[in-house]
């Protein structure tokens, strides 16, 4: 009695119907249960119905071809799976980047707001310190600006040096209200206006050009750069003096009282 190995035969057409009803004639069906080779006898024990299995070598060749095709399909499926995983990873990284970018922007905006608050507080502290110092040194506040009125008379250059030493500069008179406040303290004062750099170009001490539209206007027929009567020569009139009639150009060597001005919140 000879022994041999038998497989339970599953017809190929049944396998196709169960696994891939739409399979075509060239599709590879990755199942070899319809092929049975007797390893001992070398004879085919079971073959698909209605087909010629051919020699054992042909059957083995077909099985090998089928197995190779199945391996290729498995490899392709693996590649597809890897590609899907890589795509999913890329999407996840993109989402994380967007979230990180949004978080960065939110943090950056919050930091900017905090810096603005700190800067505002710093400026406020500086302004308060300035105002306290001005009060201690005898300065007077009017409409947010601080003024110091001198008690002695000096020429324009000396007067400006004195104002700078006190932490200010010769005053810039910007409007009629300010002019009225200053003249209420005295009839005439040196102010921070000069054309000493270029004749006819009048600048305030902060280098702002003087215009009648923005600042206190000139007195009638001023400035005239009067050179003095015969026998009383002067070097022109290059410095601004505030009088009740308005601004007047006067020689810088004459001595008048002066008014210092400063804005602690600029």
ABEGO torsion letter per residue (X at the ends): XBBBBBBBBBBAAAAAAAABAABBAABBBBBAAABBBBAAAGBBABBBBGBBAEBAAAAAAAAAAAAAAAAAAAAAAAAAAAAAAAAAAAAAAAAAAAAAAAAAAAAAAAAAAAAAAAAAAAAAAAAAAAAAAAAAAGBBBBGGBBBBBBABBBBAAAAAAAAAAAGBBBBBBABAAAAAAAAAAEABBBBBBBAAABBGBBBBAAGBBBBAAABBBBBBGOBAGBAEBBGBBBAEBABBBBBAAEBBBBBAABBBBBBBBBBAAX
